[in-house]
Amino acid sequence: MTEFRFRVTPSPIGDILIVTGDDGIVTLHPFEGPVGFELQRVGLELSGHIVPDESVAEEAVDQLDEYFDGERTAFDLHLDWRLVRGFTRDALQAVIDIPFGETASYGEVAISAGSPRAARAVGTACANTPFSIVVPVHRVVRSDGSIGEYGGRPDIKRFLLELERDADV
């Protein structure tokens, strides 16, 4: 059984779970509730054992801190995409290209990902991303300009969009 390491880091939007493997960050996302439940869910997806290790992902923690302090506009982290396949990966790769402080509609991301009719699939990809914040799915909005959901937490999405809009970078 493959072993993965995790740590939880605090942020202005709540605790963020970071799970790493030998090939990089496997998941990085805010979560609610007991960490044990979230680790069980992620462990099932990975078919692996996850152990605590506060020394992992120091660079990710530093870059998150810089982002929340308004000092970073893009992330430079090695992501392990093992939990993302097919069009979902294409969509998330397209999301990475949305500039800091800007937004794109689900339809625009679908076009960028090579499937112009797949706006709903982009929504699903964003909702299920293992990489929140560092893959800026919060920058994807509805075609009418409204912000939409963010894992059922539009308040977090609004916070991130305002953080970027107000940054002096």
QUIJO-V716098 format. One record per residue. N is the residue number from 1. SS is DSSP state (~ for helix, > for strand, _ for the rest). NEAR is the number of other C-alpha atoms within 10 Angstrom. D_FIRST is the distance of its C-alpha to the first C-alpha in Angstrom with 2 decimals. Layout:
BEGIN
N & SS & NEAR & D_FIRST
N & SS & NEAR & D_FIRST
END
This chain:
BEGIN
1 & _ & 7 & 0.00
2 & > & 10 & 3.78
3 & > & 14 & 6.43
4 & > & 19 & 9.72
5 & > & 20 & 13.09
6 & > & 23 & 15.97
7 & > & 22 & 19.62
8 & > & 19 & 22.48
9 & > & 17 & 25.77
10 & _ & 13 & 29.10
11 & _ & 13 & 31.27
12 & _ & 12 & 34.56
13 & _ & 14 & 32.79
14 & _ & 13 & 30.54
15 & _ & 17 & 27.16
16 & > & 23 & 24.77
17 & > & 19 & 20.99
18 & > & 22 & 19.40
19 & > & 26 & 15.66
20 & > & 23 & 14.80
21 & > & 18 & 12.27
22 & _ & 11 & 13.26
23 & _ & 11 & 15.50
24 & > & 14 & 17.38
25 & > & 24 & 17.86
26 & > & 24 & 15.77
27 & > & 23 & 18.10
28 & > & 24 & 21.28
29 & > & 18 & 23.45
30 & > & 21 & 25.83
31 & _ & 16 & 25.05
32 & _ & 11 & 27.12
33 & _ & 8 & 26.46
34 & _ & 8 & 24.08
35 & ~ & 15 & 21.10
36 & ~ & 9 & 18.95
37 & ~ & 12 & 19.73
38 & ~ & 14 & 18.95
39 & ~ & 17 & 15.55
40 & ~ & 14 & 14.76
41 & ~ & 12 & 16.10
42 & ~ & 19 & 14.27
43 & ~ & 16 & 10.86
44 & ~ & 11 & 11.74
45 & ~ & 11 & 12.88
46 & ~ & 17 & 9.86
47 & _ & 12 & 7.40
48 & > & 15 & 5.51
49 & > & 15 & 6.72
50 & > & 20 & 10.18
51 & > & 14 & 12.40
52 & > & 12 & 16.12
53 & _ & 14 & 17.69
54 & _ & 12 & 21.30
55 & _ & 9 & 21.67
56 & _ & 17 & 19.54
57 & _ & 21 & 21.39
58 & ~ & 11 & 24.82
59 & ~ & 13 & 26.29
60 & ~ & 19 & 25.24
61 & ~ & 18 & 26.81
62 & ~ & 10 & 29.88
63 & ~ & 20 & 30.29
64 & ~ & 22 & 29.97
65 & ~ & 17 & 32.59
66 & ~ & 15 & 34.83
67 & ~ & 20 & 34.53
68 & ~ & 17 & 35.49
69 & _ & 12 & 38.27
70 & _ & 16 & 39.65
71 & _ & 14 & 39.10
72 & _ & 16 & 36.42
73 & _ & 16 & 36.82
74 & _ & 18 & 33.71
75 & _ & 17 & 30.20
76 & _ & 9 & 28.94
77 & _ & 13 & 25.19
78 & _ & 13 & 22.42
79 & > & 18 & 20.66
80 & _ & 17 & 17.44
81 & _ & 15 & 18.61
82 & _ & 14 & 15.44
83 & _ & 15 & 16.40
84 & _ & 17 & 19.97
85 & _ & 10 & 21.50
86 & ~ & 7 & 25.02
87 & ~ & 17 & 28.00
88 & ~ & 20 & 26.07
89 & ~ & 19 & 25.07
90 & ~ & 19 & 28.68
91 & ~ & 28 & 30.06
92 & ~ & 23 & 28.01
93 & ~ & 16 & 28.93
94 & ~ & 20 & 32.52
95 & ~ & 26 & 32.28
96 & ~ & 18 & 31.49
97 & _ & 14 & 34.97
98 & _ & 17 & 36.84
99 & _ & 13 & 38.79
100 & _ & 17 & 38.57
101 & _ & 16 & 41.07
102 & _ & 11 & 41.50
103 & _ & 21 & 40.29
104 & > & 19 & 39.89
105 & > & 20 & 40.05
106 & ~ & 27 & 37.36
107 & ~ & 22 & 39.71
108 & ~ & 23 & 40.10
109 & ~ & 28 & 36.36
110 & ~ & 24 & 36.20
111 & ~ & 17 & 38.93
112 & ~ & 16 & 37.19
113 & _ & 20 & 33.99
114 & _ & 14 & 36.14
115 & _ & 17 & 36.45
116 & _ & 13 & 39.64
117 & _ & 13 & 39.44
118 & _ & 19 & 35.93
119 & ~ & 20 & 36.82
120 & ~ & 12 & 35.14
121 & ~ & 17 & 31.92
122 & ~ & 30 & 32.15
123 & ~ & 25 & 32.49
124 & ~ & 14 & 29.35
125 & ~ & 20 & 27.46
126 & ~ & 27 & 28.85
127 & ~ & 16 & 28.07
128 & _ & 16 & 24.39
129 & _ & 23 & 23.76
130 & _ & 26 & 20.74
131 & > & 22 & 23.15
132 & _ & 18 & 26.21
133 & _ & 21 & 29.02
134 & _ & 21 & 27.69
135 & _ & 23 & 27.98
136 & _ & 25 & 31.28
137 & ~ & 28 & 31.16
138 & ~ & 25 & 33.76
139 & ~ & 25 & 36.24
140 & > & 28 & 36.16
141 & > & 22 & 39.02
142 & _ & 17 & 40.95
143 & _ & 14 & 43.72
144 & _ & 8 & 46.34
145 & _ & 11 & 45.02
146 & _ & 10 & 43.71
147 & _ & 19 & 40.35
148 & _ & 18 & 38.52
149 & _ & 19 & 35.43
150 & _ & 20 & 32.42
151 & _ & 14 & 29.82
152 & _ & 10 & 32.78
153 & _ & 10 & 33.87
154 & ~ & 14 & 36.78
155 & ~ & 13 & 37.90
156 & ~ & 18 & 34.96
157 & ~ & 24 & 35.69
158 & ~ & 16 & 39.34
159 & ~ & 14 & 38.58
160 & ~ & 21 & 36.57
161 & ~ & 20 & 39.29
162 & ~ & 12 & 41.99
163 & ~ & 16 & 40.20
164 & ~ & 19 & 40.22
165 & ~ & 14 & 43.75
166 & ~ & 11 & 45.11
167 & _ & 16 & 43.39
168 & _ & 8 & 45.78
169 & _ & 11 & 43.79
END
